[in-house]
């Protein structure tokens, strides 16, 4: 089974997934890391770990459909089975969704449906909740609205800051994402045999 990771930033979840695959902890390999930002640190991290990378700027295309068709072509040329979003800051459109229906997952730093979209950690702090968390879900046409695969709670403590909460959430993400990705790969392998 082959994975493609999509990321727009530092790529800490992407790095954890690559290292998990290389350690034999995933039933698959990371075939490709794609970023919409050529300067994203995730690209250098992936290259240092020996993973093929590509930066594809959406602004290089006439429209989103053409951009996504290029993504689909790259994914198909690498025979990718599962697309894993790891800090990819773009909504997935119909071209990519139809080509990889039910095969795109995302991780989000809240207990969805609470706090979708940008800065979920800031939203949780602003709402003064006592618990937030991490959600892994299938991607659909909405913003963080796809069917939920797994969730883990992260409690907030008195005096919690954006930085402290982000670290706690990231620690949960780094354990949960490889576990869930591996479960999905096992299910897909089971379907094929």
Secondary structure, DSSP 4 states (H G I P E B T S, - for coil): -EEEEE-SS--HHHHHHHHHHHTT-SSSEEEEEEES-TT-HHHHHHHHTT--EEE--GGGSSSHHHHHHHHHHHHHHTT-SEEEESS--S---HHHHHHTTT-EEEEESS-TTTT-SS-HHHHHHHHT-SEEEEEEEE--SSSS-SPEEEEEEEE--TT--HHHHHHHHHHHHHHHHHHHHHHHHHHHHHHH-
